[in-house]
Amino acid sequence: MKQIKVTGGNTLTGEIKISGAKNSAVALIPAAILCDETATIFNVPNISDIDALSEILEYLNAGVKREEDAIIIDSSSIVNKEIPKGISKKLRASYYFMSALLGKYKKVEMYFPGGCSIGARPIDQTLKGFKALGASVLEDGDKYTITAEELKGGYVYLDMPSVGATINTILVAVKATGTTIIENAAKEPEIVNVATFLNNMGAKIRGAGTSQIKIVGVDKLHKCMHEVIPDRIEAGTYIIAGALAGDKLKISNIIPEHVESLTSKLIEIGVDIEEGNDYMIVSKKDKYKKTKIKTLGYPGFPTDLQQPITTLLTQCKGISEVHETVYERRFQNVQYLNKMGAEIKINDDKAFIYGPCELKGKKVTATDLRAGACLVLAGLIADGTTTIENVDHILRGYENIIEKLSNVGANIKLVDIL
């Protein structure tokens, strides 16, 4: 068992370079099996989610080669067989294999995906997309067998702009006959990154990044090279770290537009931010003002940064309000912040944060990926040492988080406990 120990009070200065986006890479890798040749993806983060996806590829007999930050995927020898529960449940993104295999072979057998326990995460909108293109879905407990004699382009209106359902529908539609239109599509940059990857292989996708996406099916996809965009959630997490403890902390290799919903809030509460073309420099201020935050799909405030920014809101004067509209179990970090000395009250889908308050190091638990990031941030400013358990959640989503924070002055280490 591993723990992360953070001793607070250190100033963060220097540079943190942002890695490739987890939420993009975990979709690009399954999408690569639609290629009829070899696909090479660069700027892939070295996190355990990528290891889990590589395990599925190897199980399916794909050629997988890792070189520094690149992954080379040869799908020419894939065997389309049932993906067992043991590997499908390791992460939520395994369900992108569901759509990629269905799109390429017209059949897929696999189990319900895993991932963080942050609330109801159904795949009904994904299945709606499959059915609209002519697939039949057989559910046997948590096992899915999805088949189609022929996939035909269709009209798909998503009940909510789900990132997963948008990407899954694209992956099935790429090789379907005719034209598919997705209405009320999600607009996240990761979707644009996936669509660009497929287009570079010969797909015909238009409108990614807008609420309507149009896909004209093609017969074949050829080899290509592609790069994962910078991780906007990792960038946001370290920008918040700078607001908490930074002295000209530079966050580089970012796309400022992708974190605009965060930085506009930070400027509103009084954070010192200098923005460049591909970087931000952040310094802590002594006084911050309260604010209100409501999570929304892109370009709104991301739910994945709601938990990390809550740590910063404990340092703001007054009562800040967070309205979580995406996942109903996204306040699991609150009990541990309160244990450390915060005063946060929850009322249904809203959290009220009373500040400023002094945090003290305690033993806490990472209940999910972003809750873990929240607790690391809390440890950076807490009096004493914070010990975080269940850290596999953190390590699967943040590449080299210990090294990156240590290199800018944090007192943080990963320890093995017998």
Summary of the structure (lengths in Angstrom):
residues: 418
radius of gyration: 21.4
end to end distance: 6.5
largest distance: 64.1
contacts: 1568
relative contact order: 0.16
helix: 34%
strand: 30%
